[in-house]
Every structure is written in structure tokens, then in C-alpha cells.
């Protein structure tokens, strides 16, 4: 028998994702790089992540999947119940 307990991992709204990113002190580009989303050259120089912009947009129907948001929360030390710890010997 498994010790697996399913967790509820709802997808965040664009506003909730933006609030979590800002609380972590990350730019959209830094957050996108942390999570492996594509980053490209912006039209005004510098970098941008159109994917991350869409995920934060209140008018775009795309949302970040809940499990990916949970990983973002873990990596930025914002998860309400869990935290990452380094494995022994690592």
C-alpha cells in the first residue's frame, strides 16, 4: 500500500501569480528562467518572457498549472505548507 496522499494544487489566477513573483523579488524574466519558461529578446532591448506575461495577464485564458505553481512556491520559499530541504550528504 502506498503512502501517497494527494494534495490540492489549484492553478493560480494571473494576479496571484504576479503577487507571488513580486513577493519573491523576481522580475518576469527571472521567474521565467527559474521555471524553465522561454525568454526572448524584447522589442526595446533586454529580455522578456511572453509566456510569463501571458500567465500573469488577467485577460489571457492561460493559467500556470497548479503543480508548477506549487513548485514555484517551493523554490521561492512561499509554499503555505511545505518547504524544500537539502538531502543528507548532498
For each residue, the residues with C-beta under 8 A, 3 or more apart:
1:
2:
3:
4:
5:
6:
7: 70
8: 66
9: 66 67 69 70
10: 66
11: 63 64 65 66 69
12: 16 17 20 63 64 66 69
13: 16 17 58 63
14: 17 18 55 56 57 58 60 63
15: 18 19 56 58
16: 12 13 19 20
17: 12 13 14 20 21 55 56 63 64 69 72
18: 14 15 21 22 56
19: 15 16 22 23
20: 12 16 17 23 24 69 72 73 76 78
21: 17 18 24 26 28 31 56
22: 18 19 25 26
23: 19 20 76 78
24: 20 21 31 76 77 78
25: 22
26: 21 22 30 31 34 76
27: 30 31
28: 21 31 32 48 49 52 53 56
29: 32 33 39 46 47 48 49 52
30: 26 27 33 34
31: 21 24 26 27 28 34 35 49 52 72
32: 28 29 35 37 38 39 49 51 52
33: 29 30 36 37 39 49
34: 26 30 31 72 75 76
35: 31 32 68 71 72 75
36: 33
37: 32 33 49 51 52
38: 32 49 50 51
39: 29 32 33 47 48 49
40: 47 48 49 50
41: 45 46 47 48
42: 45 46 47 48
43:
44:
45: 41 42
46: 29 41 42
47: 29 39 40 41 42
48: 28 29 39 40 41 42 53
49: 28 29 31 32 33 37 38 39 40 52 53
50: 38 40 53 54
51: 32 37 38 54 55
52: 28 29 31 32 37 49 55 56
53: 28 48 49 50 56 57
54: 50 51 57 60 62
55: 14 17 51 52 60 62 63 64
56: 14 15 17 18 21 28 52 53
57: 14 53 54 60
58: 13 14 15
59:
60: 14 54 55 57
61:
62: 54 55
63: 11 12 13 14 17 55
64: 11 12 17 55 68 69 72
65: 11 68 69
66: 8 9 10 11 12 69 70
67: 9 70 71
68: 35 64 65 71 72
69: 9 11 12 17 20 64 65 66 72 73
70: 7 9 66 67 73 74 79
71: 35 67 68 74 75
72: 17 20 31 34 35 64 68 69 75 76 78
73: 20 69 70 76 78 79 80
74: 70 71 77 79 82 83 84
75: 34 35 71 72 84
76: 20 23 24 26 34 72 73
77: 24 74 83
78: 20 23 24 72 73
79: 70 73 74 82 83
80: 73
81:
82: 74 79
83: 74 77 79
84: 74 75
85:
86: 90
87: 90
88:
89:
90: 86 87
